[in-house]
Amino acid sequence: MIERASRLISSGGLVVGSALGMAGTFAPSVPVRGLLWGLDGTVLVVATALLTVHYFRKGNDVVAAGFLVYVAGQTLVLSSAAMDLTAGALMFGAGASLWAGALFLLSAPKAAALWIRVVGLIAGVLFAVVAVRLFIGQPLIALSR
């Protein structure tokens, strides 16, 4: 695949996936939420898989590994997209823990600007807190405040 096309698909996928995920959070019904979150997860897995290959080919193994770990986490979350939120909470926790690990990997090397890496570290800590809270049995779901 031409590098330009790969960049367009991956960046477009990140934008579309993020928009679908947010839309799913505000969906008026459970089936619509499941559909939007299912599409969101699929698009994000495709986009980050392309980013994994891109950074691996560039020789930046740590960033490639970060995107690969994100793919694993998003796949777990995707598998629970249409489930009852309470039933899928632990899968969401597992996905959130992998998102945290991915963000730590992505923030470690100097592949992005410092402020982006700092934001990534903060987001990673927040996802880790959510995962730990779920793992110790606190009743959190994807729509908790």
FIVO-254810 format. One record per residue: residue in one letter; x, y, z of N, C-alpha, C, O, CB in turn. Coordinates in steps of 0.001 Angstrom, whole numbers, padded with zeros to 6 digits, always signed. Glycine has a CB too. Layout:
N
AXYZXYZXYZXYZXYZ;...
//
This chain:
145
M+000848-001172+000000+000000+000000+000000+000894+001236+000000+001901+001280+000707-000965-000003+001222;I+000535+002207-000771+001293+003442-000829+001259+004105+000543+000223+004129+001207+000732+004391-001922;E+002410+004644+000961+002500+005229+002302+001486+006351+002511+000919+006476+003596+003906+005758+002546;R+001258+007149+001505+000297+008260+001633-001114+007737+001883-001838+008275+002721+000314+009139+000363;A-001503+006701+001166-002831+006108+001361-002949+005510+002755-003985+005640+003408-003108+005030+000296;S-001896+004861+003203-001892+004277+004543-002058+005360+005602-002814+005188+006559-000595+003491+004786;R-001353+006475+005432-001480+007592+006392-002883+008166+006382-003433+008469+007440-000467+008701+006071;L-003470+008320+005202-004823+008862+005106-005844+007923+005753-006733+008372+006477-005192+009111+003638;I-005716+006631+005492-006646+005661+006074-006492+005629+007590-007487+005624+008314-006412+004255+005480;S-005254+005605+008073-005057+005520+009522-005501+006795+010230-006163+006723+011265-003592+005238+009838;S-005153+007949+009696-005573+009194+010363-007079+009386+010256-007719+009799+011223-004845+010408+009755;G-007652+009091+009092-009103+009171+008944-009810+008184+009851-010856+008497+010420-009502+008923+007503;G-009243+006988+009989-009822+005984+010874-009816+006415+012325-010772+006151+013055-009082+004687+010735;L-008751+007076+012753-008700+007565+014134-009774+008619+014383-010420+008622+015430-007312+008146+014447;V-009960+009507+013420-010981+010554+013563-012384+009948+013546-013201+010241+014419-010842+011604+012436;V-012661+009106+012555-013992+008495+012433-014276+007601+013639-015370+007643+014202-014103+007675+011119;G-013291+006794+014036-013476+005919+015195-013768+006704+016461-014639+006323+017243-012248+005057+015401;S-013052+007787+016667-013293+008622+017848-014689+009227+017820-015380+009254+018838-012246+009732+017940;A-015099+009709+016665-016433+010307+016538-017524+009269+016784-018507+009559+017465-016609+010935+015145;L-017365+008069+016243-018360+007014+016457-018414+006590+017924-019491+006314+018452-018048+005800+015573;G-017270+006539+018573-017240+006186+019990-017975+007204+020843-018742+006840+021735-015811+006058+020467;M-017739+008476+020568-018448+009529+021314-019939+009476+021010-020763+009610+021914-017881+010931+020966;A-020287+009282+019745-021697+009209+019365-022375+008036+020071-023525+008151+020496-021841+009070+017832;G-021672+006909+020199-022230+005764+020893-022517+006047+022360-023492+005542+022916-021297+004599+020778;T-021679+006844+022978-021882+007201+024378-023191+007962+024571-023845+007831+025606-020710+008038+024887;F-023568+008756+023573-024789+009563+023673-025956+008963+022886-026961+009637+022665-024517+010973+023179;A-025833+007715+022467-026877+007073+021660-028176+006949+022457-028154+006724+023666-026412+005679+021183;P-029303+007099+021766-030601+007066+022456-031078+005668+022859-031993+005545+023672-031636+007689+021581;S-030472+004615+022304-030917+003264+022637-029726+002309+022687-028654+002591+022152-031960+002769+021615;V-029946+001178+023341-028886+000174+023488-028441-000386+022136-027235-000487+021909-029364-000965+024388;P-029358-000762+021214-028899-001289+019922-028085-000276+019111-027107-000643+018460-030091-001740+019106;V-028484+000985+019151-027728+002018+018417-026357+002196+019046-025359+002334+018339-028495+003372+018406;R-026302+002195+020391-025011+002315+021077-024111+001149+020698-022933+001352+020403-025204+002369+022611;G-024648-000077+020702-023851-001252+020343-023322-001166+018929-022167-001503+018668-024670-002512+020501;L-024171-000712+018009-023746-000572+016617-022640+000471+016476-021629+000226+015818-024937-000195+015734;L-022835+001627+017093-021832+002698+016979-020516+002286+017624-019448+002537+017065-022348+003993+017627;W-020579+001657+018795-019350+001218+019452-018698+000069+018680-017472-000042+018667-019641+000788+020899;G-019493-000782+018042-018919-001843+017220-018178-001293+016018-017073-001734+015700-020000-002792+016761;L-018791-000327+015352-018124+000330+014216-016894+001091+014678-015849+001040+014028-019090+001286+013496;D-017010+001792+015790-015895+002538+016370-014707+001618+016612-013588+001922+016197-016321+003214+017684;G-014943+000497+017279-013859-000426+017584-013214-001010+016346-011993-001149+016283-014361-001532+018449;T-014028-001354+015359-013498-001929+014122-012610-000933+013394-011510-001272+012957-014639-002380+013208;V-013090+000290+013265-012323+001320+012557-011019+001623+013301-009975+001798+012673-013165+002611+012401;L-011074+001685+014635-009855+001960+015400-008846+000822+015315-007641+001070+015275-010202+002223+016852;V-009319-000423+015287-008392-001555+015144-007691-001498+013789-006480-001705+013706-009143-002903+015301;V-008444-001219+012732-007839-001126+011392-006815+000012+011348-005704-000167+010850-008935-000905+010308;A-007194+001175+011868-006294+002335+011826-005013+002073+012617-003920+002376+012137-007003+003581+012378;T-005134+001520+013813-003938+001310+014614-003102+000132+014111-001892+000100+014336-004322+001086+016060;A-003719-000825+013441-002928-001891+012814-002046-001307+011713-000882-001683+011575-003853-002997+012236;L-002607-000388+010934-001802+000289+009905-000672+001099+010534+000445+001120+010017-002689+001209+009045;L-000962+001759+011644+000083+002532+012322+001165+001618+012892+002337+001991+012917-000525+003386+013442;T+000787+000433+013345+001767-000541+013824+002758-000882+012718+003971-000842+012924+001065-001818+014324;V+002229-001218+011546+003083-001581+010411+003948-000392+009990+005134-000554+009704+002224-002067+009219;H+003355+000799+009955+004086+002006+009539+005306+002238+010436+006419+002419+009941+003153+003245+009579;Y+005095+002232+011741+006211+002515+012653+007204+001363+012727+008392+001589+012960+005682+002819+014043;F+006739+000135+012533+007667-000996+012504+008602-000874+011304+009806-001102+011418+006895-002338+012454;R+008034-000511+010148+008861-000343+008938+009857+000807+009091+010951+000763+008528+007967-000094+007710;K+009481+001826+009849+010389+002952+010078+011464+002617+011104+012378+003411+011327+009605+004172+010535;G+011362+001448+011729+012359+001036+012703+012085+001527+014113+012948+001400+014981+013691+001510+012276;N+010909+002083+014365+010566+002554+015704+009731+001471+016393+008503+001537+016434+009789+003920+015645;D+010433+000483+016928+009785-000693+017498+008925-000387+018709+007884-001018+018895+010813-001699+017871;V+009336+000571+019546+008571+000874+020752+007221+001486+020390+006199+001118+020969+009361+001825+021669;V+007210+002416+019439+005943+003010+019003+005083+001950+018319+003876+001888+018552+006195+004208+018045;A+005694+001115+017478+004946+000035+016825+004332-000889+017874+003176-001294+017748+005865-000769+015871;A+005100-001220+018902+004571-002072+019972+003427-001378+020708+002458-002027+021101+005688-002445+020965;G+003534-000072+020895+002446+000676+021536+001153+000563+020753+000090+000328+021327+002827+002141+021687;F+001244+000728+019449+000042+000596+018623-000464-000854+018605-001671-001086+018549+000329+001075+017187;L+000445-001817+018650+000033-003222+018686-000699-003546+019989-001706-004255+019975+001254-004143+018524;V-000204-003037+021100-000874-003233+022386-002243-002551+022362-003210-003078+022911-000005-002679+023553;Y-002325-001379+021727-003620-000706+021597-004600-001576+020804-005772-001680+021168-003449+000670+020911;V-004126-002196+019727-004983-003094+018933-005546-004202+019824-006734-004519+019754-004186-003710+017741;A-004693-004785+020657-005150-005858+021554-006209-005337+022526-007232-005989+022739-003956-006455+022340;G-005969-004179+023109-006933-003606+024050-008243-003241+023389-009315-003506+023932-006352-002388+024710;Q-008158-002633+022219-009376-002233+021517-010171-003450+021077-011400-003404+021035-009039-001361+020308;T-009487-004534+020751-010172-005763+020370-010975-006320+021547-012096-006794+021365-009161-006808+019871;L-010407-006262+022744-011155-006698+023925-012395-005836+024135-013480-006359+024388-010263-006649+025173;V-012239-004537+024033-013368-003634+024224-014401-003855+023124-015603-003847+023391-012895-002163+024238;L-013943-004051+021894-014839-004294+020772-015683-005547+021003-016861-005576+020648-014040-004427+019476;S-015089-006574+021593-015829-007814+021808-016993-007648+022775-017894-008485+022812-014901-008880+022321;S-016980-006578+023554-018073-006339+024498-018957-005167+024082-019782-004717+024878-017514-006087+025882;A-018810-004665+022869-019524-003458+022436-021030-003593+022503-021714-002633+022857-019128-003107+021037;A-021563-004750+022175-023017-004931+022154-023530-005656+023390-024713-005990+023457-023427-005695+020913;M-022667-005905+024366-023064-006603+025581-023735-005648+026555-023632-004428+026428-021854-007267+026238;D-024423-006230+027530-024897-005454+028665-023676-004800+029315-022645-005449+029494-025688-006354+029692;L-023788-003534+029662-022631-002794+030163-022049-003403+031437-020831-003424+031612-023014-001356+030420;T-022895-003888+032309-022401-004500+033544-021659-005796+033242-020609-006060+033828-023560-004769+034518;A-022192-006601+032337-021556-007873+031978-020213-007656+031287-019297-008462+031450-022479-008688+031071;G-020089-006589+030527-018857-006327+029791-017853-005474+030530-016819-005110+029969-019178-005679+028515;A-018143-005139+031804-017283-004219+032548-015861-004747+032711-014904-003988+032560-017880-003946+033909;L-015708-006032+033017-014354-006559+033208-013571-006602+031904-012355-006411+031907-014414-007951+033816;M-014259-006854+030779-013571-006810+029487-013156-005373+029181-012081-005138+028629-014478-007372+028354;F-014008-004415+029539-013637-003018+029382-012423-002692+030256-011527-001965+029826-014825-002100+029738;G-012390-003225+031474-011237-003010+032358-009953-003581+031777-008895-002958+031857-011497-003631+033720;A-010053-004771+031192-008878-005369+030557-008420-004525+029379-007224-004307+029186-009181-006803+030096;G-009389-004046+028585-009042-003171+027467-008426-001873+027946-007452-001396+027364-010268-002878+026624;A-008982-001296+028999-008449-000038+029544-007024-000224+030057-006191+000669+029903-009352+000484+030678;S-006736-001377+030665-005372-001617+031141-004395-001702+029969-003265-001220+030055-005313-002909+031976;L-004842-002321+028874-003978-002385+027686-003857-001019+027016-002794-000682+026495-004524-003414+026680;W-004936-000224+027024-004834+001148+026503-003793+001927+027306-002997+002676+026740-006218+001869+026560;A-003804+001744+028637-002816+002422+029485-001401+002011+029089-000524+002856+028907-003068+002103+030977;G-001191+000697+028958+000132+000220+028546+000542+000766+027189+001698+001137+026985+000152-001294+028510;A-000408+000815+026261-000123+001353+024929+000281+002817+025014+001236+003242+024363-001342+001194+024009;L-000443+003585+025812-000119+005009+025935+001241+005222+026581+001959+006153+026216-001191+005729+026745;F+001608+004370+027540+002940+004477+028135+004024+004179+027096+005041+004869+027035+003073+003517+029335;L+003798+003146+026281+004762+002827+025224+004856+003946+024186+005949+004303+023746+004377+001517+024539;L+003704+004493+023801+003686+005550+022787+004302+006848+023301+004810+007648+022516+002259+005809+022327;S+004261+007058+024608+004783+008303+025181+006267+008222+025527+006893+009251+025783+003999+008665+026420;A+006834+007034+025539+008230+006873+025954+009246+007444+024955+010082+008257+025348+008518+005414+026170;P+009201+007046+023680+010221+007560+022755+009882+008976+022290+008768+009463+022479+010360+006628+021537;K+010851+009606+021692+010655+010978+021220+010084+011009+019801+010591+011719+018933+011979+011745+021266;A+009025+010232+019579+008393+010183+018260+007360+011287+018092+006943+011574+016970+007739+008826+018037;A+006944+011905+019182+005948+012980+019133+006460+014151+019967+007439+014029+020704+004549+012487+019655;A+005789+015272+019836+006152+016457+020611+005992+016171+022109+005191+015325+022507+005281+017674+020191;L+006752+016874+022917+006749+016653+024359+005352+016798+024964+004949+015983+025795+007703+017623+025032;W+004619+017818+024557+003298+018030+025157+002346+016878+024833+001496+016532+025652+002700+019356+024669;I+002479+016287+023656+001643+015138+023287+002024+013933+024143+001155+013178+024579+001796+014803+021772;R+003307+013756+024379+003761+012644+025202+003301+012802+026647+002950+011816+027296+005280+012530+025145;V+003301+014027+027155+002823+014282+028522+001329+013987+028622+000881+013343+029571+003110+015749+028939;V+000560+014457+027643-000882+014167+027621-001110+012658+027547-002006+012136+028210-001571+014877+026418;G-000309+011955+026748-000419+010502+026657-000143+009813+027981-000831+008859+028344+000527+009979+025610;L+000864+010294+028706+001169+009720+030017+000025+009948+030999-000344+009042+031746+002465+010318+030573;I-000531+011145+030999-001656+011451+031892-002851+010561+031549-003483+009998+032442-002051+012952+031788;A-003158+010436+030262-004271+009580+029840-003999+008127+030234-004910+007419+030662-004496+009690+028310;G-002752+007683+030091-002391+006326+030485-002624+006079+031966-003125+005022+032351-000945+006055+030144;V-002265+007042+032793-002500+006917+034237-003996+006838+034525-004426+006030+035348-001871+008108+034999;L-004792+007672+033852-006241+007656+034073-006861+006324+033652-007719+005794+034358-006903+008803+033308;F-006438+005782+032516-006935+004469+032099-006495+003384+033084-007260+002462+033369-006438+004132+030679;A-005279+003485+033602-004801+002506+034579-005643+002566+035855-005953+001526+036436-003312+002753+034908;V-006014+003764+036294-006858+003911+037481-008214+003244+037255-008708+002529+038127-007046+005405+037834;V-008819+003475+036082-010106+002840+035758-009955+001322+035778-010797+000622+036340-010624+003313+034369;A-008899+000817+035174-008686-000636+035124-008526-001214+036526-009128-002238+036849-007447-000969+034275;V-007725-000567+037350-007516-001066+038711-008827-001060+039485-009134-002018+040195-006459-000219+039446;R-009599+000010+039353-010888+000087+040052-011813-001045+039608-012506-001636+040437-011561+001452+039798;L-011832-001350+038321-012653-002458+037840-012130-003803+038339-012911-004675+038716-012704-002452+036315;F-010822-003967+038340-010227-005232+038758-010445-005516+040245-010484-006679+040647-008743-005229+038451;I-010588-004476+041066-010812-004707+042502-012308-004771+042834-012689-004866+044000-010140-003596+043332;G-013146-004717+041798-014562-004956+041993-015454-003740+042135-016625-003884+042486-014726-005765+043154;Q-014951-002566+041880-015823-001398+041953-016788-001426+040775-016395-001782+039664-014997-000080+041960;P-018045-001055+041004-019074-001142+039954-019025+000011+038965-019829+000940+039043-020440-001193+040580;L-018087-000053+038039-017975+000957+037000-018445+000365+035678-018228-000816+035408-016522+001481+036886;I-019082+001179+034868-019407+000783+033508-018925+001881+032576-018495+002940+033034-020938+000524+033336;A-018992+001641+031296-018454+002589+030309-019153+003940+030363-018592+004932+029898-018577+002012+028911;L-020358+004008+030915-021089+005270+030988-021066+005892+032382-021782+006861+032634-022515+005056+030558;S-020248+005346+033295-020157+005907+034654-019559+007296+034616-018778+007635+033727-019316+004999+035568;R-019942+008092+035597-019393+009452+035708-018452+009532+036868-017884+010593+037131-020503+010492+035864;
//
